[in-house]
Amino acid sequence: MPNGNLWDALHKGWFHLDWPTRHQIALGVAQGLAYLHHDLMPPIIHRDIKSTNILLDVNYQPKVADFGIAKVLQARGGKDSTNTVIAGTYGYLAPEYAYSNKATTKCDVYSYGVVLMELITGKKPVESEFGENKNLVYWVSTKLDTKEGVMEALDRRVSGSFKDEMVRVLRTAMRCTCKNPSQRPTMNEVVQLLIAADPCRLDSYKCSTDKTKMHRMALE
């Protein structure tokens, strides 16, 4: 893909992704997962949602890749899960998946929530600053007690004009990564939450101003 993958864009600093572009990526991935979970019969669980598996086209529209370990969900006895060998990537795995061996759509929702946190914070799922055996979900949770802490969690490279919009999406990311799977939203619900938090719909002036700044940076 022309712009590589999301991991490289966020963590290798090859180019700058402003918040409207990051929101566009988040929404596109959410819509793709909603299609897998809700529009296909039977549903498909991706099982390895992570930023390296999100490819970016020339317009930074995301494409969810690598379905090598995806599972078709066979509902048996009213349960929306399937027993399987644990697969996925450390830092993105839902906690219940690690001990139950049962893959559900809510496992994908958790992994997506981690990706959403990457987009919001600019940090990797696992970093030494989080502490031993701690991850991004834990680190973000330690920042939520105060307004100052919440502001510290936002990626300073992009939060200048979009703090309120980013905080709204952070709330969605926290819901997606709830320890209790039943408390996580469905991907259809996530799509609606992200549409409601669209920074360009909420404030078209800030979006146009931010785009102008990006164009100037590209020419410098």
Secondary structure, 3 states (H helix, E strand, C coil): CCCCEHHHHHHCCCCCCCHHHHHHHHHHHHHHHHHHHHHCCCCEECCCCCHHHEEECCCCCEEECCCCCCEECCCECCECEEECCCCCCCCCCCHHHHHHCEEEHHHHHHHHHHHHHHHHHCCCCCCHHHCCCCCHHHHHHCCCCCHHHHHHHCCCCCCCCCHHHHHHHHHHHHHHCCCCHHHCCCHHHHHHHHHHCCHHHHCHHHHHHHHHHHHHHHHC
